[in-house]
Amino acid sequence: MAAPGERHWPDGAFLDVALSAVRTEERQGYIERLEAFVEQHRARLEELLHAYGPGNRPASHGR
């Protein structure tokens, strides 16, 4: 959800963990496909993040 080229984990740790869940034969182009998915679904993803992400009401109750 970050702006293109912006990284919230500058050391790359998040990307390394995320890519570890992707089969080796699917890794080529994975980041570009993921970026395209986010752009296509940005409004809905932002809505879900707002509703269920950090700082939302359920999260404040430990859920």
C-alpha positions in Angstrom: 0.0 0.0 0.0 3.0 2.2 0.2 3.9 4.5 -2.7 6.0 2.9 -5.4 9.6 2.8 -4.4 8.8 3.4 -0.7 9.7 0.7 1.7 8.4 0.5 5.3 11.0 -2.1 6.1 14.2 -0.6 4.8 16.3 -3.7 5.6 14.1 -5.8 3.2 13.1 -8.2 6.0 9.4 -8.1 5.1 10.0 -8.8 1.5 12.3 -11.7 2.3 9.6 -13.3 4.5 6.8 -12.6 1.9 8.9 -14.1 -0.9 9.6 -17.2 1.2 6.0 -18.1 0.8 6.1 -18.0 -3.0 7.3 -21.0 -4.9 10.7 -20.5 -6.6 9.2 -21.0 -10.1 6.6 -18.2 -9.4 9.1 -15.6 -8.0 10.1 -14.0 -11.2 7.8 -11.1 -11.8 6.0 -11.7 -8.5 6.6 -8.2 -7.1 5.3 -6.6 -10.3 2.2 -8.8 -10.2 1.7 -7.8 -6.6 2.1 -4.1 -7.4 -0.5 -4.5 -10.2 -2.9 -6.2 -7.9 -2.6 -3.5 -5.3 -3.2 -0.8 -7.9 -6.2 -2.6 -9.2 -7.7 -3.1 -5.7 -6.2 -0.1 -3.9 -9.6 1.4 -2.8 -10.8 -1.8 -1.3 -7.5 -2.6 0.3 -7.3 0.8 1.9 -10.9 0.3 3.2 -10.0 -3.1 4.7 -6.8 -1.7 6.3 -8.7 1.2 7.8 -11.4 -1.2 9.2 -9.1 -4.0 10.4 -5.5 -2.7 10.4 -3.5 -1.2 13.3 -5.4 1.2 15.4 -8.8 0.1 14.4 -11.5 -0.5 17.0 -11.3 -4.4 17.1 -7.5 -4.1 17.4 -7.8 -1.8 20.3 -9.7 -4.5 22.1 -7.1 -7.1 21.4 -8.9 -8.8 18.5 
